[in-house]
Amino acid sequence: MSMKKWIAPLCLASLALSGCASKLVPPEEYSGFLVDYSNLSEETSPSGASVMRWIEPNTDVSRYTSVFIEPSQLYPRPKATAKIPQSTLDGITRYYDQALQREFTKALPLAKEPGPGTLIVKPAITAVSAKTEGLRAYEVIPIALVAAGVSAATGIRDQDTTLATEAAFIDASDNHLVAQVVRKGAGQTLDNASQVMVESDAKAVLDGWASDMLKSYQALKAK
């Protein structure tokens, strides 16, 4: 097979090594968690990541005196597998909640329930499709494991973990949408096809998402 025929499959399959894959979640992979995706545009997060985002024009976030963070969910709800067991799925959403609470309490007190002056954060871990050619996609669930980087020297396939999130930010006073974001990130690379993914493989991604959300809020407040 010619070199040209190998390039496209490897670009699609390798998120870590080839550098060909998009850093954005494409529209065909939006989960339906958000009500409206039509107003999203490509932006750069405070950490420099490419995201799809919308913020209500001229929004005044200084009016918020507390934040209510809804429990994060896996959307659509996946079935646990031997590769990604239920304990890992539960651990990822639990840790995402903790990361969001940890970051937002640096700016606002946590509310026990939505009320006047409350900003509602509604997060989800959402589906990412693994569209590979010639290499097997091991999972197509909210935390997608995609076949990546075939080593020419050893023939061993490492597995990249890819996560995506969608989040809505809502004004509790009248339930109107203030902002929304769609983004993805790469978790820890698994050594081989038999390694089971665990919660800690996703922690750095979840920490980064939560940190960027807080910094975006602080930037809006500083305007």
C-alpha positions in Angstrom: 0.0 0.0 0.0 1.3 3.5 -0.8 2.2 6.0 1.8 -0.7 8.3 0.8 -3.2 5.5 1.5 -1.9 5.1 5.0 -2.0 8.8 5.9 -5.8 9.2 6.2 -6.4 6.2 8.4 -3.6 7.2 10.8 -4.8 10.8 11.0 -8.3 9.6 12.0 -7.0 6.9 14.4 -4.3 8.7 16.3 -5.2 11.6 18.6 -2.0 11.7 20.4 0.7 10.9 17.9 -0.4 12.1 14.5 -1.6 15.5 15.3 -4.2 15.3 12.6 -7.4 14.9 14.7 -9.6 17.9 15.4 -9.4 19.4 18.9 -13.1 20.3 18.6 -16.2 18.1 19.0 -17.7 18.1 15.5 -21.4 19.0 15.2 -22.3 15.4 14.2 -21.1 14.3 17.6 -23.1 16.7 19.7 -25.1 14.7 22.2 -28.4 16.6 22.4 -27.8 17.5 26.0 -27.9 21.2 25.2 -31.1 22.7 24.0 -29.6 24.7 21.1 -26.2 24.4 19.4 -26.8 27.0 16.6 -25.2 29.9 18.5 -21.9 28.1 19.3 -18.7 29.5 17.8 -15.1 28.5 18.1 -13.3 30.2 20.9 -10.1 29.8 22.9 -10.4 28.8 26.6 -8.3 30.5 29.3 -5.9 27.6 29.1 -5.6 28.0 25.4 -7.8 25.0 24.3 -10.1 25.3 21.3 -13.8 25.1 22.4 -17.2 25.7 21.0 -18.8 28.3 23.2 -21.6 30.9 23.4 -22.0 33.6 26.1 -25.0 35.9 26.3 -24.0 39.3 24.9 -23.5 42.0 27.6 -24.2 39.5 30.4 -23.5 40.8 33.9 -22.2 38.0 36.0 -21.6 40.3 39.0 -25.3 39.9 39.8 -24.8 36.3 40.9 -24.2 35.8 44.6 -24.1 32.0 44.7 -23.7 29.0 42.4 -25.7 25.8 42.2 -23.9 22.9 40.5 -26.2 20.2 39.3 -24.8 16.6 39.6 -22.9 15.8 36.4 -24.4 13.1 34.2 -23.3 10.7 31.5 -25.3 11.6 28.4 -26.5 9.5 26.7 -26.3 6.9 29.5 -23.9 4.2 28.5 -23.7 0.6 29.5 -20.6 -0.4 31.5 -18.1 -2.7 29.8 -15.1 -4.8 30.8 -13.0 -2.0 29.4 -14.8 0.8 31.2 -16.6 -0.6 34.3 -19.4 1.1 36.2 -17.1 2.0 39.0 -15.0 4.1 36.5 -18.1 5.8 35.1 -19.4 6.6 38.5 -16.0 7.8 39.6 -15.6 10.1 36.7 -18.9 11.9 37.3 -18.2 12.1 41.0 -14.8 13.6 40.4 -16.2 16.1 37.9 -18.7 17.3 40.5 -15.9 17.7 43.0 -13.7 19.6 40.6 -16.4 22.0 39.6 -17.3 22.6 43.3 -13.7 23.1 44.2 -13.1 25.7 41.5 -16.4 27.7 41.7 -16.2 28.1 45.4 -13.1 30.2 44.8 -15.5 32.8 43.4 -19.0 32.1 44.8 -20.5 30.2 47.7 -22.3 27.0 46.8 -26.1 27.1 47.0 -28.1 24.2 48.3 -30.8 24.9 45.8 -31.4 27.4 43.0 -32.8 30.8 44.0 -32.6 34.5 43.3 -29.0 35.5 42.4 -27.9 31.9 41.7 -26.0 30.8 38.7 -26.8 27.2 37.8 -24.1 25.0 36.3 -25.5 22.0 34.4 -22.6 19.7 33.2 -22.5 16.4 31.4 -19.9 14.0 30.1 -21.1 13.4 26.5 -20.6 10.9 23.7 -17.6 11.0 21.4 -17.6 8.8 18.4 -14.5 6.9 17.4 -14.3 7.0 13.6 -11.3 5.1 12.6 -10.4 3.3 9.4 -8.4 0.1 9.5 -8.0 0.2 13.3 -10.6 -1.0 15.6 -12.5 1.4 17.9 -12.8 -0.4 21.2 -15.6 1.7 22.8 -18.1 4.3 21.6 -19.5 5.6 24.9 -19.1 8.9 26.8 -15.5 8.1 27.5 -14.4 6.8 24.1 -11.3 4.7 23.7 -10.0 4.9 20.2 -7.3 2.9 18.6 -4.2 5.1 18.2 -0.6 5.2 17.1 0.5 1.9 15.7 4.2 1.6 16.5 6.1 0.7 13.4 8.8 -0.8 15.5 6.7 -3.0 17.8 3.3 -3.2 16.2 1.8 -2.5 19.7 -1.3 -0.3 19.8 -1.6 2.0 22.7 -5.1 3.3 23.5 -5.9 7.0 23.9 -8.8 8.0 26.2 -10.8 10.9 24.9 -13.5 12.7 26.9 -16.0 15.4 25.9 -18.2 17.6 28.0 -21.2 19.9 27.3 -22.3 22.4 30.0 -25.0 25.0 30.2 -25.0 28.0 32.6 -28.5 29.2 33.6 -29.8 32.2 35.5 -32.0 30.7 38.3 -34.1 33.8 38.6 -35.9 33.2 35.2 -34.2 30.0 33.9 -32.7 31.8 30.9 -29.5 30.5 29.3 -26.4 32.6 30.1 -23.7 30.6 28.5 -22.9 27.1 27.1 -19.7 25.2 26.1 -18.8 22.0 24.2 -15.2 20.7 24.4 -13.1 17.6 24.5 -9.8 16.5 26.0 -7.4 13.7 26.0 -7.0 11.5 29.1 -4.2 9.2 30.0 -3.0 6.8 27.4 -3.6 3.1 28.2 -0.7 0.7 27.7 -2.7 -1.8 25.6 -6.1 -3.0 24.5 -6.6 -5.1 27.6 -5.9 -2.3 30.2 -9.0 -1.2 32.1 -9.7 2.5 32.3 -9.9 3.9 35.9 -11.1 7.2 37.3 -7.6 8.6 37.7 -7.1 8.4 33.9 -9.6 11.3 33.5 -8.7 13.5 36.5 -6.4 15.9 34.7 -8.9 16.6 31.9 -11.7 17.2 34.4 -9.5 19.5 36.5 -8.7 21.5 33.4 -12.3 21.8 32.3 -13.4 23.0 35.8 -10.5 25.5 36.0 -11.3 27.0 32.6 -14.9 27.4 33.6 -14.0 29.4 36.7 -11.5 31.5 34.8 -14.0 32.3 32.1 -16.5 33.4 34.8 -13.8 35.5 36.5 -12.9 37.1 33.2 -16.5 38.1 32.5 -16.8 39.5 36.0 -13.7 41.6 35.6 -15.0 43.4 32.5 
